Amino acid sequence: MHSITLTYTDAEWREITQEAARRGKKPSAFVHEAPLLQQNRKDIMGTRADFYVGRGEKAEWLGSIAWDGYPDGLDESLLLSTTDGEFREQVSLLQTRDDWTATSYGWPWPWDDSQTTDCAYAFDDGKVWISFFGSEWQECQEHGFEYPETAANMAMFPNMSSLKNVTLGKRSGVILVTASEEQKDVASLLGLGHDHDSGGDTSR
């Protein structure tokens, strides 16, 4: 498995293990909640996004990314595209990223459609729309977005099961957390065991 690996300094790991102990958790179960992860690693987030022209089961899938797919992670020019051609051009600029999945690679996720993907973007009716985890489509606007508490009104997407080619590589959005032998000893002294050595998959 290839993915981004977060390696902490001894001081950082000591803070994480101490805070985990205070909360009665093992480091691997706590590390994705840790302030250090949120503050120092905030530029790295496994937020997946799929891109379409059109909405519904007949929409045209253009490709996907595995990292920073939330609205703030994308160029505003993409979100505010006003023509089909402009949207396609902005999406094409993502092809230089190593987490980009082209349609020729096949559907990269273990689920069958975008109802389980963090964010889905679609150009339709002269504007760009967004759906969070399959929630009802809402227009991408300059003033921001409303993150729904539930995905009650499910958006419809093409079924990609026939194109599925699941990746566990750098296009997967998986984060691994590693610790040095000395850091493992600190956790052991705190009675937290070596559970954090299992890989710490914090993907959804």
Phi, psi and omega in degrees: 000129177246131180196178175289131179249126179264118180247121184267151171288165178302319181295318180295315182294324178297319179296319180294313182293324178293318179292322177298318179297319180298325181269000179072030181241159171276152184306318183294332179276341185256336193300328180286348176263348190297139177304325180299320180293320183286325184273309186277337183246021188295345179276000181237110181218126179281071178252110186276151179214140176245148184236136184223157162251122186090164177234159180097186187290345180256010181297154179264117178283128181261337182149181184214158172232156185256344186234142173052046181273000177289161185305319181293344181270357183247157179292137181299331180298328177289313185294331184252022177302144182242356177226157177304313182296320179296317180297314179299320180295317180295320177295322181298333179293340179285348184294343179281348181281145180280355175259008180283135173246115175280160180298332180292340178282338186096164181295121191274349189261157179284349177265168190269342180204180187282003176294344178251353178283144182309307182224138172235135180241140180218136172266125182200140176057039174078013180206169179260136180242156179226144175229129178261116180051040176081009179290171181305140180299140172225150184288138173285121183228161182295330185279359174116196188222156174253119179275113184291146177287329178223166177256050187299313180266091189288131171284152180259143182222162173296145174278121186258012185302326181286343180256003189296129177214072190300133178250144172243019181264210185290348176268009186268336184080015180277138176249131174249141178244128181241158177222147177284169179299322180295322179292324176296323178296322178298315179298321180296318179296330179276002179075026184259358178069190182248029184299332182291351181279000184281351177122332174059049179293112180253019178284159177284000000 
